Amino acid sequence: MRKTLLAAAAALSIASPAFAACPPEAAIEALSRALVANTASPPFTGMENLADGQCAQDMLVPILARQWGRPVGYKVGLTNPAAQQRFGVSHPVTGTIYESTVRMRSGGEVPAQFGAVPNIEADLIVRVRDEAINQARTHLDVLRNIDLVIPFIEMPDLALSSGMDGPNLLAINVGARLGVVGEGIPVQVSEEFAARLASMTVVLADDQHEIARAPGTALLGHPLNVIPWLAEDLARRGERMRVGQLISLGGFSPAVRAEAGRTYTVRYEGLLGEPVSVSVRTR
């Protein structure tokens, strides 16, 4: 069944004021230095709304791109109600991902302390095939305008020593840092493929035990629902998704703190005939 996503996307819109009270430029520079040095920073104070956090992010991203590579797409965070409640907002938020976020391939190894507050998260990426994705409002429309679904372990850096709220999460670029990608899965433009994305089970485990499992519906009721929401969020800022960009759809379950000497695996059950997975080792 074709589902219209416009109403859901509109209901989740971020209402931004005409201007934002950014943290001072010196504070953003200090945050960038701390991030590169893997040092936790205190939260920004005085930010009253998400627009303040977005303003800070807009200054931070080009600074970090000098270290972590050019922006290659976007990540959508807080795509489930539990995460939204934790950060005190009622909708998702958007960050920018860098070349370094998607450079590592499955089976790679990273230091456990790859960030100031390093975390592991079960995620999923799609790749943009056509800019008509910015007008996509149904699941099939989205599928027509992406060409790959890519297993993805996101390794965000939540970066702050305390006081994490919605504006501060936006200010730190929604924690975008590292990640590991699996083998891309060619998209099938069909209701059946869309249904499998919703009904699949996503399992996060380490080499000792299963950490969490969640259905595909954990992301805004369907993973593909993230795309129309993102299109509208970007449009409000005069941006749009471009061909070849990678979109990280969000965490299927809560992020967990990275521990040394572990192998983390995300497994997608029910997406294809056999489970597919992606893994990363920490040292």
N, C-alpha and C positions, 0 to 999 in steps of 0.2 A: 504494500500500500504506500502510495506517495504521501509523505507527511510535509505539511507546510511549516517551515521553521521561522518564518518572519515574526510571528507573534511572540514566540519564545525569545528570539533575539532582542526584540524591542523591549520586552519586559525586563531584560537583564542589562539594559543600557546604563552606562555611567553618565550621570548628569554632571557636567563640569561648569564651574563658574567662568566668567569672562577673563579672569586673570588668576594667577597663582602666586603665593608667597614662597618662592624658592628658598631653600637653604642657601647661604652665601657661597660664592664660587670657591672660596678657600676651603670651606667644609667639604665640598664635593671632591676637590683635589686631595684632601687628606683621606677621605674614604677610599679613593682610587688607589692611593699608595698602600693603605692597609690591606685592601683586597689583594693586590699583587703580592704583598708580603705574607699573605695568609694570617693576618692578625685581626682579631675581632675588634669591632668599633662600637662605641656607644650609639644609641639611636639618635636620630635628629629630633630636636624638640621644636615646638612652635608650629609644626605643620598641622593645619586644621582639617584638611580634606585630601581626597585622592589627587586632585589637581596639583596640590603642592608636591606630592610624591612623584607625579608624572613629570613635573618641571625639573625636579632633581634628576630623574632618570634620563631626561633628554640631554642634560649636561654630562652625565656620567658615561653614557654609552660610547660617545666618540673618544673619550679619554682612554677607556679600557680597550677599545678596538686597536689602539696602537700596540698593545701587549698581546691581545688574544685573537687578533685577526679581524677582518672585515665582517660586518653583519651579514648573515646568510638567511635570515628568516626570523620567525617570532616564536615565542613560547606563551601559552595561555596557562595561567595558574588559577588556583581556587575554583576548579571546575566541578567540585562537589560540595554539598551543603555543609559537611563537617569541617572542611578546610575553610570555607567562608566564615563559619561561626567562630573558628579559632582566631581569625584575623579581624573580625568585626566588620565585615562587609557582606553585601547581599548579592554579589555577582562576581564573575571572574575578573582577572586583571591580566594585562599584557606586558611581556618583556621582549627583549631582542636577544637572539642567539648569535654567537660568533663562529668563525671557522673552527676554533679550538673546541667548541661545544660538540661538534659532530665529526671530528677528525679521527677519533679512535674507533677501531673495528672490534667486533665481538672477540673475546678471549684476551683482550689487552690487559695491561697491568698499570696501576697508578699508586702513588703513595696514599696511604689512608688519610693523611693530613693534606689533601689536595686543596683545601680551602680553610678559611678561618673557622667555619662551622660546617664541615663537610657532611653531606647527606646522600643517600641513595634512594631512588624513586622509580617505580614502574611507570613507564610512559609509552607513547606511540607517536611516530612522526608520519606526516604525509608530505608528498612533494607536489608543488603546484605545476600543472601542465599548461594551463591557459588562464589568462587574466579575467576571463568570464567568471572565474570563481568568486570574484568580488560581488557578483549579482546572484550567486547561487542561493536558493532558498529551500530546496528539497534535497533529500538524501541522494537521489539520482543525479540532480544537478551538480552536487559536490563531487560525486564519483566521476562524472564526465570531465571534470576540470582538475583532477589529480591523476598522476600516473603510477605512483608507488605508495604503498603502506610499509613503513619501516619499523621493525622492532627496535626499541630504544630504552636504554637505562639512562635516565637523567641523573647527573651528579651535581645538584645545586649546592651553592654556598650561601647559607642563610646569614652569615657574615656579622650579625650584630650580637653584642654581649647580652642584651636584654631589650625589653620594650618593643618587641616586634608587633606592629599593627599594620593595617592596610596601607596608609601613606608611606611607612618605612619599607614595607615589602616592595612597593612600586619604586621607591627611591633607590633600592639596591638592585634594580632591574629584575625583580622577581627571582633573585638568586641565581640567574643564569651563569654557568661556569663551564663545567665539563659534561661529557656524556660518552656513551658507547653505542654504536649502531650495529644492527644485525643485517642480514640479507634482505634486500628490498623485495616486497611481494607485489607483483603486477596487479593493478586494480581491475576488477571485473565490474563493468557498469550494469548492475542487475540488482533487483530487489533482494535476491537471495544472498548476494555478497553483503549488502547493507545489513540484512538480518543477522548474518554471522558476526559482523562487527559488534552488534548489540548483544548477542547471546553468548559470545565467547567468555571464557574465564581467564583472567590475567593473574598469574601467581608470581609473587616475589619470594625468593628463598635464598639462603646462603648455604654453605656446604655442611651446615649442622642441622638446620631445621627450616620449615616453611615459616615465613614471616607474616605474609598477608596474601589474601586472594580477594578478587573483586570481579563483578561482571562488567562487560563492556558498557552497560548502562550507567556505570558510576560517573561517567563524564557527561553531565547535563542531560542525562536520560538516553544519550546515544553519542558515540564519539564524533560522528559527523555533524552533530548540532553545534560543536565548537566553532566550525568554520563560519557560518553566518554571523554568529556573535562577534568573532574577530573582525570580519569585514566591516561591520558597523562601528566597532570600536576604532579601527584604523581610519575609517572615513571621517569620524569626528575630528581627527588630528590631521586631515589632509593627506593621509597615506593610503596605500593599497597593497595587496599581495601581488607579487610579480612572478613571472615564469621562472621556474627553477628554485624558488625559495622553499625552505623546509619549515614546516609548522609543527611544533611540539604541542600535542593536544592536551597534556595535563596528567597529573598523577592519579592513577587508579586507586591508590591507597596511600595512607600517610607516609611521608618521607621518614627514613630511619637514619640514625647517625652511623656513618661509616666506621668500621672497625678494621684494624690491621690484621692481615693474615687470613682473610676471608675471600671466597669466591661467591659473588652475587650473581644470581640468574633470574631473569624474567622470562616466564613461559606463557605463551598464548595458546590456550586449549580451545578448539572448536572453530578457529579462524580458517584453518585449512584441514585437509584430511588427517594430517598428523600434527602434533603440537610443534610450534616453532619457538625458538628461544634466542636470547642474547645474554652474554655474560661478561663479567669484568672481575679481575683479581685486585686485591689491595695488599700493599706491603708495608 
